[in-house]
Amino acid sequence: MLVWIFTIILVLVTIGGWLFLKRDPDHYLHEKESPMNFFFRWGRLYHNFFKVAIIILFMIMIFSFYKYLLNVSNVFATTAALIAGIVLSGGKELLDKSITLDDIIASILGIALGFLVILLFF
């Protein structure tokens, strides 16, 4: 029961955060002015490395939260981490005005590497 309560809370926080960013994406996700995209200052390549790293760290945090705090099985925790990685990268892409191929590749690479890190180290 506790797992479902926390899952519903995480889903509601995710939707709320996405809707908050959606109301003015130019302010929060602008390539040059946004505090969230400070790696754009050094070029798009660093932004993509940063994006991959954030997806991997986020997936590890969600996996650890479910596995060690809520004490669920590895399969459930890994599935929750995969879904979280997909939602994070997909939500960011939906907020962008133009989706480029390097954004999609960085998202897929981040999810795949996050999954491999979870499988290899946890």
C-alpha positions as CSV (number, residue, x, y, z in Angstrom):
1,M,0.0,0.0,0.0
2,L,2.8,2.4,0.9
3,V,4.4,1.8,-2.5
4,W,1.3,2.8,-4.4
5,I,0.8,5.9,-2.2
6,F,4.4,7.1,-2.9
7,T,4.0,6.2,-6.6
8,I,0.8,8.3,-6.9
9,I,2.5,11.2,-5.0
10,L,5.5,11.0,-7.4
11,V,3.2,11.0,-10.5
12,L,1.3,14.0,-9.2
13,V,4.5,15.9,-8.4
14,T,5.8,15.0,-11.9
15,I,2.6,16.2,-13.6
16,G,2.6,19.4,-11.4
17,G,6.2,20.2,-12.3
18,W,5.6,19.6,-16.0
19,L,2.5,21.8,-16.0
20,F,4.5,24.5,-14.1
21,L,7.2,24.4,-16.7
22,K,4.6,24.2,-19.5
23,R,3.0,27.5,-18.7
24,D,6.2,29.4,-19.6
25,P,8.8,27.1,-21.2
26,D,10.8,29.9,-22.8
27,H,11.6,31.3,-19.3
28,Y,12.7,27.9,-17.8
29,L,14.0,26.0,-20.8
30,H,15.5,28.7,-23.1
31,E,18.8,27.7,-24.6
32,K,20.7,30.9,-23.6
33,E,18.9,32.3,-20.6
34,S,17.6,29.4,-18.6
35,P,19.1,28.5,-15.2
36,M,18.3,24.9,-16.0
37,N,20.4,24.8,-19.2
38,F,23.6,26.4,-18.0
39,F,25.7,23.8,-19.9
40,F,24.6,25.4,-23.1
41,R,27.2,28.1,-22.4
42,W,29.9,25.7,-23.4
43,G,28.0,24.3,-26.4
44,R,25.4,21.8,-27.3
45,L,27.7,18.8,-26.9
46,Y,28.1,19.6,-23.2
47,H,24.4,20.0,-22.8
48,N,23.9,16.5,-24.2
49,F,26.4,15.0,-21.8
50,F,24.7,16.8,-19.0
51,K,21.3,15.5,-20.1
52,V,22.6,11.9,-20.2
53,A,24.1,12.3,-16.8
54,I,20.9,13.8,-15.3
55,I,18.8,10.9,-16.7
56,I,21.2,8.3,-15.3
57,L,21.3,10.0,-11.9
58,F,17.6,10.4,-11.8
59,M,17.1,6.7,-12.7
60,I,19.5,5.6,-10.0
61,M,17.7,7.8,-7.5
62,I,14.3,6.4,-8.3
63,F,15.7,2.8,-8.3
64,S,17.3,3.4,-4.9
65,F,14.1,5.0,-3.5
66,Y,12.0,2.0,-4.4
67,K,14.6,-0.7,-3.7
68,Y,16.1,0.5,-0.5
69,L,13.5,2.8,1.1
70,L,10.3,1.0,0.1
71,N,11.9,-2.4,-0.1
72,V,10.4,-3.7,-3.4
73,S,11.8,-6.3,-5.7
74,N,14.6,-5.5,-8.2
75,V,12.2,-6.0,-11.1
76,F,9.7,-3.4,-9.8
77,A,12.4,-0.9,-8.9
78,T,14.1,-1.3,-12.2
79,T,10.8,-0.9,-14.0
80,A,10.0,2.2,-12.0
81,A,13.4,3.6,-12.9
82,L,13.0,2.9,-16.6
83,I,9.6,4.6,-16.6
84,A,11.0,7.6,-14.7
85,G,13.8,7.9,-17.2
86,I,11.4,7.8,-20.1
87,V,9.0,10.3,-18.5
88,L,11.9,12.7,-17.7
89,S,13.4,12.7,-21.1
90,G,10.0,12.7,-22.9
91,G,8.7,15.5,-20.8
92,K,11.7,17.6,-21.5
93,E,11.4,17.0,-25.2
94,L,7.7,17.9,-25.2
95,L,8.6,21.2,-23.7
96,D,11.2,22.1,-26.3
97,K,10.1,24.1,-29.3
98,S,12.2,22.0,-31.7
99,I,13.3,18.4,-31.1
100,T,16.6,17.6,-32.8
101,L,18.1,14.2,-33.5
102,D,20.9,14.8,-31.0
103,D,18.3,15.4,-28.3
104,I,16.6,12.1,-29.1
105,I,20.0,10.2,-29.2
106,A,21.0,11.7,-25.9
107,S,17.7,10.7,-24.3
108,I,17.9,7.1,-25.6
109,L,21.6,6.9,-24.6
110,G,20.8,8.2,-21.1
111,I,18.0,5.7,-20.6
112,A,20.1,2.8,-21.9
113,L,23.1,3.7,-19.8
114,G,21.0,4.3,-16.7
115,F,19.5,0.8,-17.2
116,L,22.9,-0.7,-17.6
117,V,24.3,1.0,-14.6
118,I,21.4,-0.2,-12.5
119,L,21.8,-3.8,-13.8
120,L,25.6,-3.9,-13.3
121,F,26.0,-2.1,-10.0
122,F,22.8,-2.9,-8.1
